Amino acid sequence: MSKIASPLAPRATAADVVKTTNLSGKTAVITGGASGLGIETARALLGAGAAVILPVRDATKGEQVAAELRESTGNPQVQVTMLDLGSLSSVRVGAAHILELAPKIHILINNAGVMATPEGHTADGFETQFGTNHLGHFLLTHLLMPALLAAAPARVVSLSSSGHRRSDIVWDDIHFERRPYDRWQAYGQSKTANALFAVGLNGRYAAQGVTANAVHPGGIMTGLQKHMTLEEQRALGWVNEQGEYHPIFKTPAEGASTSVWAATAPELEGVGGLFLEELQKSEVLDHQNPNPLFGYKAYARDPQSAERLWEISEQLVGLS
Ligand SMILES: NC(=O)c1ccc[n+]([C@@H]2O[C@H](COP(=O)([O-])OP(=O)(O)OC[C@H]3O[C@@H](n4cnc5c(N)ncnc54)[C@H](OP(=O)(O)O)[C@@H]3O)[C@@H](O)[C@H]2O)c1
């Protein structure tokens, strides 16, 4: 496939990406929109004229962010709704409310996520990171599909991570019932699931006008690192003894750019099933591309794995 890339430099901001884009009349749903990349993703889409719905698990925080976004963008079209991805019943209630607010959804950005959480389970007994990052979004997307199809062409963006390299799906023990819990393997597995979900979704719905891509946003200091100590961040070289972050880290406005590009770029119209990073189509990691900072593992785009994950996910969330 030919190179697919934004004409912008990789450190462009989300606002740069939509500088000449008019999203008036379009509706976007952004999970995790009350923090980190979600706020900046929402800010850029609002700035381009879209209406935005923010499903959040903390209503007070969500309303505060919504007020600030209305004020800073001059676009009043922000609505907040309660939705906890760690509870399938909450996802069902939240999705029903979103459908009342928006019969047509042109952009769904599955952005919310948790990283390296202590061992735990969602309300339905799933391992926390797989349950929250993947299964909650899997069910939400399924429930919002009528509105995405009604808006077609529509786009779904699935926030993965370079962290997917830490683990493929461990099919016989997804929930760490037969192996010791490892919070990084669990994060990696959930982010591989996010990438595979884009492949599975695109395969099912692209012909009907709903495309899906996975995104690695880069490294950005947000609320995501809250389960890591400063010592751990120092040991990884993320922060030095003076408390300064490595220059590789992007600002949240830069980190939101590839999501916004995936959601709006004309060069991605009708294009799906890809892994995107640095405002371009990423490359598979192999001996020709051993780059530790760019690229995805082949297992994260394997069509058979995407199919297997889809079937397992349907069973787990009670759709089959
Ligand atoms: N930052 C990075 O370096 C980086 C790198 C690679 C990939 N990513 C991915 O980018 C996405 C956004 O991360 P971020 O950096 O913006 O992190 P963040 O600031 O921690 O934002 C994550 C958002 O997800 C929400 N969330 C967590 N659990 C939820 C649940 N059960 N139900 C509903 N919402 C929930 C959080 O809500 P609360 O505010 O209520 O906690 C928060 O708004 C994540 O999927 C992450 O894996 C980030």
The ligand as an SDF file (V2000), in Angstrom:
LIG
                    3D

 48 52  0  0  0  0  0  0  0  0999 V2000
   -0.5550    9.1250   27.5500 N   0  0  0  0  0  0  0  0  0  0  0  0
    0.1840    8.2820   26.8480 C   0  0  0  0  0  0  0  0  0  0  0  0
    1.4390    8.3570   26.8640 O   0  0  0  0  0  0  0  0  0  0  0  0
   -0.4490    7.2090   26.0150 C   0  0  0  0  0  0  0  0  0  0  0  0
    0.3710    6.3820   25.2500 C   0  0  0  0  0  0  0  0  0  0  0  0
   -0.2060    5.3800   24.4950 C   0  0  0  0  0  0  0  0  0  0  0  0
   -1.5750    5.2050   24.5020 C   0  0  0  0  0  0  0  0  0  0  0  0
   -2.3520    6.0170   25.2700 N   0  0  0  0  0  0  0  0  0  0  0  0
   -3.8090    5.7750   25.2720 C   0  0  0  0  0  0  0  0  0  0  0  0
   -4.4980    6.9990   25.1170 O   0  0  0  0  0  0  0  0  0  0  0  0
   -5.7630    6.9310   25.7680 C   0  0  0  0  0  0  0  0  0  0  0  0
   -5.9910    8.1950   26.5700 C   0  0  0  0  0  0  0  0  0  0  0  0
   -5.0690    8.2160   27.6220 O   0  0  0  0  0  0  0  0  0  0  0  0
   -4.6010    9.5380   28.3760 P   0  0  0  0  0  0  0  0  0  0  0  0
   -3.1450    9.5840   28.2620 O   0  0  0  0  0  0  0  0  0  0  0  0
   -5.4140   10.6930   27.9730 O   0  0  0  0  0  0  0  0  0  0  0  0
   -4.9500    9.1110   29.8910 O   0  0  0  0  0  0  0  0  0  0  0  0
   -5.8490    9.7990   31.0180 P   0  0  0  0  0  0  0  0  0  0  0  0
   -5.5380   11.2460   31.1170 O   0  0  0  0  0  0  0  0  0  0  0  0
   -5.6950    8.9590   32.2290 O   0  0  0  0  0  0  0  0  0  0  0  0
   -7.2980    9.6500   30.4130 O   0  0  0  0  0  0  0  0  0  0  0  0
   -7.9480    8.4160   30.4120 C   0  0  0  0  0  0  0  0  0  0  0  0
   -9.4260    8.6430   30.4970 C   0  0  0  0  0  0  0  0  0  0  0  0
  -10.0850    7.3680   30.5480 O   0  0  0  0  0  0  0  0  0  0  0  0
  -11.0990    7.4730   31.5120 C   0  0  0  0  0  0  0  0  0  0  0  0
  -11.4690    6.1840   32.0700 N   0  0  0  0  0  0  0  0  0  0  0  0
  -10.6670    5.3200   32.7450 C   0  0  0  0  0  0  0  0  0  0  0  0
  -11.3910    4.2880   33.1820 N   0  0  0  0  0  0  0  0  0  0  0  0
  -12.6690    4.5050   32.7900 C   0  0  0  0  0  0  0  0  0  0  0  0
  -13.8840    3.8180   32.9790 C   0  0  0  0  0  0  0  0  0  0  0  0
  -13.9560    2.6690   33.6830 N   0  0  0  0  0  0  0  0  0  0  0  0
  -15.0080    4.3410   32.4550 N   0  0  0  0  0  0  0  0  0  0  0  0
  -14.9720    5.5010   31.7720 C   0  0  0  0  0  0  0  0  0  0  0  0
  -13.8590    6.2120   31.5750 N   0  0  0  0  0  0  0  0  0  0  0  0
  -12.7190    5.7150   32.0950 C   0  0  0  0  0  0  0  0  0  0  0  0
  -10.5190    8.3770   32.5840 C   0  0  0  0  0  0  0  0  0  0  0  0
  -11.5430    8.8460   33.4050 O   0  0  0  0  0  0  0  0  0  0  0  0
  -11.2130    9.5020   34.8450 P   0  0  0  0  0  0  0  0  0  0  0  0
  -10.7900   10.8960   34.5060 O   0  0  0  0  0  0  0  0  0  0  0  0
  -12.5160    9.3950   35.5590 O   0  0  0  0  0  0  0  0  0  0  0  0
  -10.1220    8.6700   35.4560 O   0  0  0  0  0  0  0  0  0  0  0  0
   -9.8540    9.4210   31.7370 C   0  0  0  0  0  0  0  0  0  0  0  0
  -10.7750   10.4230   31.3550 O   0  0  0  0  0  0  0  0  0  0  0  0
   -5.7520    5.6440   26.5860 C   0  0  0  0  0  0  0  0  0  0  0  0
   -6.5060    4.6700   25.9160 O   0  0  0  0  0  0  0  0  0  0  0  0
   -4.2920    5.2430   26.6110 C   0  0  0  0  0  0  0  0  0  0  0  0
   -4.0990    3.8480   26.7230 O   0  0  0  0  0  0  0  0  0  0  0  0
   -1.8270    7.0260   26.0030 C   0  0  0  0  0  0  0  0  0  0  0  0
  1  2  1  0
  2  3  2  0
  2  4  1  0
  4  5  1  0
  4 48  2  0
  5  6  2  0
  6  7  1  0
  7  8  2  0
  8  9  1  0
  8 48  1  0
  9 10  1  0
  9 46  1  0
 10 11  1  0
 11 12  1  0
 11 44  1  0
 12 13  1  0
 13 14  1  0
 14 15  2  0
 14 16  1  0
 14 17  1  0
 17 18  1  0
 18 19  2  0
 18 20  1  0
 18 21  1  0
 21 22  1  0
 22 23  1  0
 23 24  1  0
 23 42  1  0
 24 25  1  0
 25 26  1  0
 25 36  1  0
 26 27  1  0
 26 35  1  0
 27 28  2  0
 28 29  1  0
 29 30  1  0
 29 35  2  0
 30 31  1  0
 30 32  2  0
 32 33  1  0
 33 34  2  0
 34 35  1  0
 36 37  1  0
 36 42  1  0
 37 38  1  0
 38 39  2  0
 38 40  1  0
 38 41  1  0
 42 43  1  0
 44 45  1  0
 44 46  1  0
 46 47  1  0
M  CHG  2   8   1  16  -1
M  END
$$$$
